[in-house]
Amino acid sequence: MPLWNLHGDGRTVEPGAVVRPEERLSWPATIAIGLQHVVAMFGATFLVPILTGFPVPTTLLFSGVGTILFLLITKNKLPSYLGSSFAFIAPVTAATATTHMGTALAGIVSVGILLALIGVVVHTVGVRWVDRFLPPVLAGTIVALIGFNLAGAAHFNYAQAPVTATFTLAVTILFAVVFRGFLGRISIFLGVIAGYIFAGIRGELNFESVDKADWVGLPTFQLPNFTEPGTLTALAMFLPVVLVLIAENVGHVRGVATMTEDPTINEQTGKALIADGVSTTLAGFFGGSGTTTYGENIGVMAATRVYSTAAYWVAGIAAILLSLSPKFGAIINSVPAGVLGGVTTALYGLIGIIGVKIWVDNRVDFSRPVNQYTAAVALIMAVGGFAIKDEASGFELGGIVIATVAAILIYHLGNLIARVRRSGADDPKPLQAVGPLGGDPA
């Protein structure tokens, strides 16, 4: 029995029909769509290692390996590309500022292991408990605060070359507004290319490392360090990322289930969490960034109506092959600060807006004081960079950790008090982590 059944004549998709995960088009068409998925994920995936200091080829390698692992663990029933997660940018940046990359990798490994364990629980008992612990007001707040917490990092790069940064930002927004469909979804990628060319015209590029790099070679690997002083403090900064990855994976599964009109896909929720956890753990053990399911690739599926997992095998293999070129990685690393400043001003803001979108999509009731204070306090703490420091011991908790803990405590303790007072503890509708529930996930 073939892994994928041929859909129709293998060349076209009839109006109203979709190519299901267990189907495929002809191999030439499948390869073309797979390469389109590579382009879709590329703009976001390569920005993470540039912003955090990870080797680009290593990150790209483990995004490809992670995608293949995801397909294997979900038994080819759930299409997804696992690209670099932006939720790791803030804790990695904070960890490397006070310790070393090995400590940041230890944080990524810890997140991966915890996410995989949560996936086992979800697969065993169901996802409903996640909905109760991480309702829309909390999910949206945590996603938003991670994005807005990075405002200072965006400003730092922007200020180094404001002319180039402004040009890059303006072009990125212009591409997003003018283009529709696929080109609109990769507007950040196009903005980086335009900014890169503009920076070259202004003499801001440095190709010294590109000239020295080989065309073909293995990515560089680095092991995590769990014993360095300050590791426990660093690990605490990574814990909120788990909540974001849960929300992203649950949202991905529900999105695919809705678009394919197949509620049985929701049964893969636990396996999706396990797969992303395993992928993130593996990447962290060898020097790559943590991974997550990619919304950019959902956009490609929605545009093409092709949900075949065969296309994602092509994308994963293509990413692995690209990672075997050090010169390619050096070119990516040559993106100047001004370009990064312009694109991250938009990108980090968009991460924050995704959190707001979760509120809007789920009609969070902000007339309730507990919801108001959950979001308000957490966002101010994140944007303001609140921190708890002990100079004597070196212990430090950054804004993301403090804001996340504050949001969780305010929401759940507030609702507990409301229940005790019999004033209506919960939202009037069923609580969902992200998006509509297409079925009863197991």
C-alpha positions in Angstrom: 0.0 0.0 0.0 1.5 3.4 -1.0 2.2 6.0 1.6 0.1 8.5 -0.3 -2.8 7.9 -2.7 -2.8 10.0 -5.9 -5.4 12.8 -5.7 -7.5 12.8 -8.9 -5.4 13.1 -12.0 -2.4 14.3 -9.9 -2.3 17.7 -11.5 -5.4 19.7 -10.4 -7.5 20.1 -7.3 -11.2 20.4 -8.1 -13.1 23.4 -6.7 -14.2 22.8 -3.2 -11.9 19.8 -2.8 -8.6 19.5 -0.8 -5.6 17.2 -1.1 -5.8 15.4 2.2 -2.7 14.5 4.3 -2.7 10.9 3.1 -2.9 12.0 -0.6 -0.5 13.7 -3.0 -0.4 15.3 -6.4 2.1 14.1 -9.0 5.7 14.1 -7.7 6.8 17.2 -9.8 3.9 19.1 -8.4 4.5 17.8 -4.9 8.2 18.8 -5.1 7.2 22.3 -6.3 4.8 22.8 -3.4 7.4 21.4 -1.0 9.9 24.0 -2.1 7.3 26.7 -1.8 7.0 25.6 1.9 10.7 26.1 2.2 10.4 29.7 0.9 7.4 30.3 3.2 9.2 29.2 6.4 12.6 30.7 5.4 12.1 34.3 6.2 11.1 33.7 9.8 13.3 30.7 10.5 16.6 32.3 9.5 15.9 35.5 11.5 15.9 33.6 14.8 19.6 32.4 14.6 20.7 35.8 13.4 19.0 37.5 16.4 20.1 35.0 19.0 23.6 34.1 17.7 22.9 30.5 16.8 24.6 29.1 13.6 22.2 29.5 10.7 23.1 26.1 9.1 22.6 24.3 12.5 19.2 25.8 13.0 18.2 25.1 9.5 19.4 21.5 9.8 17.3 20.8 12.9 14.2 22.5 11.5 14.4 20.0 8.6 15.1 17.1 10.9 12.4 18.2 13.3 9.9 18.4 10.5 10.6 14.8 9.5 10.4 13.7 13.1 7.1 15.4 13.4 5.7 13.5 10.3 7.0 10.2 11.7 5.6 10.7 15.2 2.2 11.8 13.8 2.3 8.9 11.3 1.9 11.2 8.3 -1.5 12.3 9.5 -0.7 15.9 10.3 1.0 18.3 7.9 3.4 20.8 9.5 6.8 22.4 9.1 8.7 22.9 12.4 10.6 26.2 12.1 12.5 28.3 14.6 10.2 29.6 17.4 10.3 33.3 18.1 9.2 32.6 21.6 12.8 31.6 22.4 14.3 34.9 21.3 13.8 36.8 24.5 15.0 34.1 27.0 18.0 33.1 24.8 19.0 36.8 24.5 18.7 37.2 28.3 20.6 34.0 29.0 23.5 34.7 26.7 23.8 38.2 28.1 24.6 36.9 31.5 26.0 33.4 30.9 27.0 31.5 27.7 25.3 29.8 24.8 25.5 26.4 26.5 23.2 27.7 29.2 20.7 28.9 26.7 20.8 25.5 25.0 20.1 23.9 28.4 17.0 26.0 28.6 15.9 24.9 25.1 16.4 21.3 26.0 14.4 21.7 29.2 11.5 23.3 27.3 11.6 20.4 24.8 11.5 17.7 27.5 8.6 19.4 29.4 6.6 20.0 26.2 7.0 16.3 25.2 5.9 15.2 28.7 2.8 17.5 28.4 2.2 15.9 25.1 2.1 12.4 26.6 -0.4 13.7 29.2 -2.6 15.3 26.5 -2.5 12.2 24.4 -3.5 10.1 27.4 -6.2 12.2 29.1 -7.2 14.7 26.4 -6.6 18.4 25.8 -9.5 19.8 27.8 -7.3 20.5 30.9 -5.1 22.6 28.7 -8.1 24.7 27.8 -8.9 25.2 31.5 -5.3 26.2 32.5 -4.6 28.2 29.4 -7.8 30.0 28.4 -7.8 32.6 25.6 -7.1 35.6 27.9 -4.0 33.9 29.2 -2.8 32.4 25.9 -3.2 35.8 24.2 -1.5 37.7 27.1 1.5 35.4 27.2 2.0 35.5 23.4 1.7 39.2 23.4 4.0 39.9 26.2 6.8 37.9 24.6 6.6 40.0 21.5 6.3 43.3 23.3 9.2 42.5 25.7 11.5 42.5 22.6 10.8 46.2 21.8 14.1 47.2 23.3 16.1 44.8 21.2 14.4 46.1 18.0 15.2 49.7 19.0 18.8 48.8 19.7 19.3 47.5 16.1 17.2 50.3 14.6 19.3 53.0 16.2 22.5 51.7 14.7 21.4 52.5 11.1 18.1 54.4 11.2 18.0 55.2 7.5 18.4 51.6 6.4 16.1 50.4 9.2 13.4 52.9 8.1 13.6 51.8 4.5 13.4 48.1 5.5 10.4 48.7 7.7 8.6 50.8 5.1 9.2 48.3 2.3 8.1 45.4 4.5 4.8 47.1 5.3 4.4 48.1 1.6 4.8 44.4 0.5 2.3 43.3 3.1 -0.3 45.8 2.0 0.2 45.6 -1.7 0.7 41.9 -2.3 -2.0 39.3 -1.7 -1.8 35.5 -1.1 1.6 33.9 -0.9 3.7 37.0 -1.6 1.9 38.9 1.1 2.6 36.2 3.6 6.4 36.4 3.0 6.5 40.2 3.2 9.1 40.0 6.0 11.3 37.9 3.8 10.9 40.2 0.9 11.6 43.2 3.2 14.8 41.7 4.4 16.0 41.1 0.8 15.1 44.7 -0.2 16.8 46.1 2.9 19.9 44.0 2.3 20.2 45.4 -1.2 19.7 48.9 0.1 22.3 48.4 2.8 24.7 47.2 0.1 24.2 50.3 -1.9 24.9 52.3 1.3 28.1 50.3 1.9 26.9 48.7 5.1 27.6 45.0 4.1 30.6 43.0 5.2 31.4 40.0 3.1 34.6 38.9 4.8 33.1 35.9 6.5 31.3 35.0 3.3 34.5 34.9 1.3 36.2 32.6 3.9 33.2 30.2 4.1 33.2 26.8 2.2 30.5 26.0 -0.2 29.9 22.5 1.3 30.5 21.4 4.9 28.8 20.2 8.1 27.0 22.6 10.4 28.7 23.4 13.7 27.4 21.7 16.8 27.5 22.8 20.5 26.3 20.9 23.6 24.2 22.4 26.4 25.7 23.2 29.7 23.6 22.4 32.8 26.3 23.1 35.4 27.3 26.7 34.7 26.5 29.1 37.6 23.2 30.9 37.0 21.7 28.0 35.0 18.7 27.6 37.3 17.9 31.3 36.9 18.3 31.0 33.1 16.1 28.0 33.0 13.3 29.9 34.8 13.3 32.4 31.9 12.5 29.6 29.4 9.5 28.1 31.2 6.9 30.5 29.8 7.9 29.4 26.3 6.2 26.0 27.0 2.9 27.7 27.3 3.3 29.5 24.0 4.4 26.3 22.2 1.3 24.5 23.6 -1.0 27.3 22.3 0.7 27.3 18.9 0.6 23.5 18.5 -3.0 23.2 19.6 -4.0 26.1 17.3 -2.2 24.4 14.4 -4.0 21.1 14.9 -7.3 22.8 15.1 -6.6 25.0 12.1 -5.8 22.0 9.9 -8.8 20.1 11.2 -11.0 23.0 10.4 -9.6 23.6 6.9 -9.7 19.9 5.9 -13.1 19.5 7.6 -11.8 16.4 9.4 -12.3 16.6 13.2 -10.4 13.3 13.6 -7.2 15.3 13.0 -7.7 16.8 16.5 -6.7 13.3 17.8 -3.2 14.2 16.8 -2.9 17.0 19.4 -0.9 15.0 21.9 1.4 13.6 19.3 2.0 17.1 17.9 3.1 18.3 21.3 5.3 15.2 21.7 6.8 15.7 18.3 7.6 19.4 18.8 9.0 18.5 22.2 11.3 15.9 20.8 12.4 18.2 17.9 13.1 21.1 20.3 15.1 18.8 22.7 17.2 17.4 19.8 17.9 20.9 18.5 18.9 22.2 21.9 21.3 19.2 22.5 23.3 20.0 19.4 23.2 23.8 19.1 20.0 24.6 17.2 17.1 26.8 18.2 13.8 25.4 19.6 11.0 24.7 17.0 7.3 25.2 16.6 4.6 24.6 14.0 4.6 27.4 11.4 1.6 29.6 10.5 3.4 30.7 7.3 3.1 27.1 6.0 -0.6 26.9 7.0 -1.0 29.9 4.7 0.5 28.0 1.9 -1.8 25.1 2.5 -4.8 27.4 2.6 -3.8 29.0 -0.7 -3.0 25.8 -2.5 -5.6 23.5 -0.8 -2.8 20.9 -0.6 -2.5 19.4 2.8 -0.4 16.4 1.7 2.4 15.4 4.1 4.4 14.4 1.1 5.1 18.1 0.4 6.5 18.5 3.9 8.9 15.6 3.5 10.2 17.5 0.5 10.5 20.7 2.5 12.3 18.9 5.4 14.8 17.2 3.1 15.4 20.5 1.2 16.1 22.3 4.5 18.6 19.7 5.5 20.4 20.0 2.1 20.6 23.8 2.5 22.1 23.4 5.9 25.1 21.7 4.4 26.5 24.9 2.9 28.5 27.1 5.3 28.7 29.8 2.7 24.9 30.0 2.6 24.9 30.4 6.4 27.6 33.2 6.2 25.5 35.1 3.7 22.5 35.0 6.0 24.7 36.1 8.9 25.9 39.1 6.9 22.5 40.8 7.2 23.4 44.2 8.8 21.9 45.7 12.0 19.9 48.3 10.2 18.0 45.7 8.2 17.4 43.7 11.4 16.2 46.8 13.2 13.6 47.6 10.5 12.3 44.1 10.1 12.2 43.3 13.9 10.3 46.5 14.6 7.5 45.0 12.5 8.1 41.3 13.5 8.2 41.7 17.2 5.1 43.9 17.1 3.3 41.2 15.0 4.1 38.6 17.6 2.4 40.9 20.1 -0.6 41.4 17.8 -1.0 37.6 17.4 -1.7 37.6 21.1 -4.3 40.3 20.6 -5.8 38.3 17.8 -6.3 35.3 20.1 -8.3 37.6 22.4 -10.4 38.9 19.4 -11.0 35.5 17.8 -12.1 34.0 21.1 -14.2 37.1 22.1 -12.4 37.6 25.4 -14.7 39.6 27.7 -12.6 42.6 28.9 -15.5 44.0 30.9 -14.5 41.4 33.6 -11.9 42.9 36.0 -10.0 39.7 36.3 -9.4 39.6 32.5 -8.5 43.3 32.5 -5.9 43.0 35.2 -4.5 39.7 33.8 -3.6 41.4 30.5 -2.8 44.9 31.8 -0.4 44.0 34.6 1.5 41.4 32.6 1.9 43.6 29.5 3.3 46.5 31.5 5.7 44.2 33.3 6.9 42.8 29.9 7.2 46.1 28.1 8.8 47.8 31.1 11.4 45.1 31.5 10.5 44.4 35.1 13.2 42.2 36.8 14.0 40.7 40.2 17.8 40.7 40.9 19.9 39.6 43.8 23.4 41.0 43.2 25.0 38.8 45.9 23.8 35.4 44.5 23.5 36.5 40.9 19.8 35.3 40.9 17.6 37.2 38.3 14.2 36.8 36.9 13.4 38.8 33.8 10.3 40.5 32.5 8.9 37.5 30.6 9.0 35.2 33.6 7.6 37.8 36.1 4.8 38.8 33.7 3.8 35.3 32.8 3.6 34.2 36.5 1.7 37.4 37.3 -0.8 36.7 34.5 -1.4 33.1 35.6 -1.8 34.0 39.3 -4.1 37.0 38.6 -6.4 35.0 36.3 -6.7 31.8 38.3 -6.7 33.3 41.8 -9.1 36.0 40.6 -11.5 33.3 39.3 -11.1 31.3 42.5 -12.2 34.3 44.5 -15.1 34.9 42.1 -16.2 31.3 42.6 -16.1 31.6 46.3 -18.2 34.8 46.1 -20.5 33.0 43.6 -20.1 35.9 41.2 -19.5 33.9 38.1 -16.0 32.6 37.9 -15.6 31.6 34.3 -16.2 33.1 30.9 -19.8 32.5 29.7 -18.5 30.3 26.8 -16.3 27.2 26.8 -12.7 28.0 27.4 -10.4 27.2 24.4 -6.7 27.6 24.1 -6.7 28.9 20.5 -9.3 28.9 17.8 -12.4 26.8 17.3 -12.6 23.3 18.5 -13.2 21.1 15.4 -13.8 17.9 17.3 -13.1 16.2 20.6 -9.3 15.8 20.7 -7.9 12.8 22.4 
